[in-house]
């Protein structure tokens, strides 16, 4: 009897799962007329794809931006605890900023900061 209940509950769970997946697929289906509903260019027919690739020269600039963005992620908590930690925290931050400066100098030498 318990085996029959187990099989029935597994079958019920499988059917409910399939029905739920089917319902989600229906609710999230792609519209067959996408140009009329997309906000890209106010529903005008686009000249290029919305996810077109950027020129490779922008990637180094993006990486430099991310490096300085991550720098700020580390500097905010550091500024909160620098008084409690003492001079060691100041030395560590100057080492960190020195490494960032070396990265900027390297990027400058490689020409990543030239915009044209």
KADAVEN-V634591 format. One record per backbone hydrogen bond with DSSP energy under -1.0 kcal/mol. NH is the residue of the N-H (numbers start at 1). CO is the residue of the C=O. E is the energy in kcal/mol with one decimal. If there is no record, write none. Layout:
nh=(NH NH)
co=(CO CO)
e=(E E)
//
This chain:
nh=(5 6 7 8 9 10 11 12 13 14 15 16 17 18 19 20 21 22 23 24 25 26 27 28 38 42 44 52 58 59 62 63 64 65 66 67 68 69 70 71 72 73 74 75 76 78 79 80 81 82 85 86 91 92 93 94 95 96 97 98 99 100 101 102 103 104 105 106 107 108 109 110 112 114)
co=(1 2 3 4 5 6 7 8 9 10 11 12 13 14 15 16 17 18 19 20 21 22 23 24 34 39 41 49 55 56 58 59 60 61 62 63 64 65 66 67 68 69 70 71 72 74 75 76 77 78 81 82 87 88 89 90 91 92 93 94 95 96 97 98 99 100 101 102 103 104 105 106 107 111)
e=(-1.9 -2.2 -2.5 -2.3 -2.5 -2.2 -2.5 -2.6 -2.5 -2.4 -2.5 -2.5 -2.3 -2.5 -2.5 -2.5 -2.5 -2.4 -2.3 -2.5 -2.4 -2.0 -2.2 -1.9 -1.4 -1.9 -1.8 -1.4 -1.8 -1.1 -2.0 -2.4 -2.3 -2.2 -2.5 -2.1 -2.0 -2.1 -2.6 -1.7 -1.5 -1.3 -1.6 -2.0 -1.9 -1.2 -2.5 -1.1 -1.6 -1.3 -2.3 -2.2 -2.3 -2.4 -2.2 -2.2 -2.2 -2.3 -2.9 -2.1 -2.2 -2.0 -2.5 -2.3 -2.0 -2.3 -2.6 -2.3 -2.4 -2.6 -2.4 -2.2 -2.7 -1.1)
//
